[in-house]
Every structure is written in structure tokens, then in C-alpha cells.
Amino acid sequence: MNKRMNRYETVFIMTPVLSAEQVAETVKKYRASIASNGGKIVHEDAWGLKKLAYPIQKKTSGFYHLIEWEAAGTAVTPFETEFRRDERIMRFLTTAMDKHHITYAQSRRDKSNRKEVQVEETQEKEQASTEEKA
């Protein structure tokens, strides 16, 4: 029996009192949760510490993290149950991605990758020009 794999996007906000190691450990826990439910991670992006639009649990900032993943529909409920039970998670949102959302997410990643490449090229040119002057 071959289950159909759906694509999902989950954004979650972790409490700002966590250390870098605790943030990494929390993200690792949810990566493992996806894998244990038969899913695979397509893309992942750590947005870092951001200011919240409104206070949540009397906190005004949080560590944002996005995971784009594929799994059978039955994997979503246990995944979200883990978020609800984890006191390190302030908020989370999982959305099922349709074909238009998948295309948009891919173009967003491509655009961000182009910006990173341009920044790296600029830095390399600056470094080369400073070496020539020396």
C-alpha cells in the first residue's frame, strides 16, 4: 500500500530564553519527529530571533524556524501534538502546500540564493582589490 506524500510547511516560534544549543536541540527533535513518521525534509530555514507583532506569553521576541517537509497526511497530527506539549514552543503553524504554494516557495528560495551568491561575489571582489593594493 503506497501512501500519497503531501507537502507541508511548518513555521514555529521558540521562546527567546533558549541558548543556541537549546534552539539547535529543539529543531533536531522536530527533524527526527518528521523522519520517525515516515516523512522527509525538503527545505529548512532558520529565521533567527525576531520581534513579535504582539506579546505571546509575556515575551516580545522569539526564534523563528521554517521546515518544508513531505509526509503522508497521517503524520501531521502526531507532529503537531509534539509542538503542543513542548514548553519551548510559543506558536506554530502547519499548512498543506498546493502546487502554486510549492512553486512560490521554490522561487523564493532561488531568489534568496541569488542574493547570497551576489553578496559572496562582492566580498570576493573587495578582498581581491585589497590584496592588490597591499
N, C-alpha and C positions, 0 to 999 in steps of 0.2 A: 504494500500500500504506500504510494508516494504522496506525501503531503505537499500541498502547494505552499511555496515560500512567499510570504508577503514582505514588503519593505516598510520599515518603521523608522521614525526619527524621534529620539528622546532628548529633551533638554532638562537638566536638573540643576538645582542650586543647592550648594553645600554651605553650611554655616561658616562665617568668616573667622571663627576662633580656632579652626583647624590649622595645624602646621602643614608644611609642604609634603612631608612624609604621610601624614594622615589623609590628605587630599588624594595622593597617589594610591594609597591603600584602598580608599573608598572607590575610586574609579576602577581599580583592579578587581574589586569584589563584583562590580556590575558587569565587567567584561566576562568574568567567569560565570556569572549567572546566565548571560546570553548563551554562552557556549554549552553550559550544562542543560539548557532547554532546547538544544539542537539548532541554535542559530549561529550566524557568523556576522562579524562586524565588517561593514562596508567602508565606513569613514568615521573618524573621530576628531574632535576639535576641542581643545581646552581654551575657553574664552578668558579665563583668569578671574581676578577679583574685580567685580563691577558694583557700582552703586545701584541700589534697588529703586524702583519708581515710588514705592511706598514701603513702610516698615513691615517686616514679617518677623514674628516672634521677638519684637523689640529690637531687631537688627536692621541696619540700613544698607548693608552690603553683603555680598555672598560670592562664592566661587562658582562660576557657570561652567558647565561641560555639556557638549553635544555628542551624541552617539547615533550614527545611522547604521541600522542593522537589518538583517533578513532572518526571518524565522517563520514557523507555522503560526497560525492565529492563536493556537492554544498556549503559546509561550508568553503572551503579553500579560495575562493575569498573574502568574507567579512572579514575573519580573516586577510588576508594579506593587505587588504585595510586599516585596522586599524594601521598596522605597518607603512605603507607609510605615514600616516597622523600624526603619533606621533613623535614629535621632539626629544624625549628621545631615540629613536631607531636609531642607526647608520647603522646597517646592519641586514638582516635576511635571512634565507634560509629555505624553507619548502620542504621536499622530501617525496614522497609516498614510503612507505616501502613494499617491496615484501617479500615473505616467507623467503628468505635467510637473508635479512636485519633484519627481526624480530628475527630470530634465533640468529644471531650475536649479536644484541643488548641485548638479554636476557643473552647470555653467558658473555658479557662484564659486565653486572650488577652483575651476580653471582660472577665473578672474583673479582670485586671491593668489594662486600660484604664479600667475604672470607678474603681479605686483612684487612678490618675493624675489623673483628672478631679476626684475629691473633693479631692485634695491641692491642685490648682490653684485650685479654688473657695475653699478655706480660706485659701490665700495671698492671693487677691484680696480676700477679706473683711477680713483682717488689715491689708492695705495701705490699704484704704478707711477703716478705722477709725482708723489712724494719721494719715491725711491730714485727717480731720475734726477730730482733736484739735489739729493744728498750726495 
